[in-house]
Amino acid sequence: MLIVNTDYISGKELETIQLVKGSIVFSKNVVRDIFAGLKTLVGGEIAGYSEMMNEARQRATERMIQEASSIGADAIVNVRFATTNLMASAAEIIAYGTAVRFKNN
């Protein structure tokens, strides 16, 4: 499955299918929060949170791809990511884009 953040794919004529999305809600780890709080005292990357966000984006992307595959898409164009805080210790990551078919395979 080809995934791009542009609204076109060079050399391909596209047929729009529909919006597809994948999301995940994740909660922060209390121990990770304590270490993150300590890290803010000295500055720098909070590796635990970076890893958590990368994993969440990957899972949301995989779910978006599954949805696109289930409707016969060849690619997903105009892919975007969004994050929303649901409560103090939980957030949602959503990946979304437009599922398309190639007109001339």
N, C-alpha and C positions, 0 to 999 in steps of 0.2 A: 504494500500500500504506500503510495507516494503521498507525502504530507508536506505542504508548503504554506507559508504565510502571505503569499501573493494571491491575487484573484485570477491568476492565469498560470498555465504551464507552457513554456516555450515549445512551439511546434505541435501542440495538441489543440484540437477543437473540443470543447467541453460541453456536456449536457448536464445541467444542474438537476440534482435529485432532491435534496432537502438538507436542512440544518441537522447536524449530528453533534452530540456532546457526550462527555464523560466527566463524572465528578467523583470526588472522595471527600469525606468529612473526617478530619483527624483531630486528635486531642494531644495536647502537650503533655509530656512526661514530667512529673513533679521533680524527680532527681535532675533531669535535664534543665528544668527551670532554675533550680538552685545554682547549678554550674553556670548557666547563662547569666544569671544575676551577678555572680562573681566575676565573670568575664567582662561585664560592662564597666567594672571598676578600672580595668587596665586597657580596654579597647581591643579591637581586632575582630576577626571573623569568629562567629559562634558555630563551630563545625557541626555540632549535633543538630542544630536547627537547619543548617544548609543541607545536611544529609536527609533530614526529614522532609524538607520542601522538595528536594530532587526526587525522592521516592514518591511523594504525593503527586507531583506533576507527571511522573512516569505512569503511575496507575491510572490517573485521569486520562492520559493520552491513550493508553491501552484500551480503556473502556470506550473511548470515542471511536477508535479503530474497529473495535468489535461491532459497534452499532453500524458503522459505515459498511463493513463487510457483510453484515446480515441483510443489507438492502442492495447488494450488488455493486457497490461503488468501486471505481478504479483508483480514486485519489480523494484527498480532502484538501480543499483550497481555503485561503483566508483564515488560517488557524490562529486562534487567540487563546490566552490563558487569563483567568481572573481569580482573585482570592477575596473571600468575604469572611469576616469574623462573625461567628454565630453566637458566641458567648466568650467570656474571659479566657477560657481554656480550650476552645474548639474553633476550627476554621474550616471552610470549604475551598477546595481548589476545583475549578471547572476548566476543561479544555473544550473548545467548540470551533466548528468550522462548517463549510459547505461540502457535502458529499457530491461528487461528480462522476460521470462516466466519460470515457473517451469515445468520441463519435467515430473516429477512423483509427481503429486499433492497428 
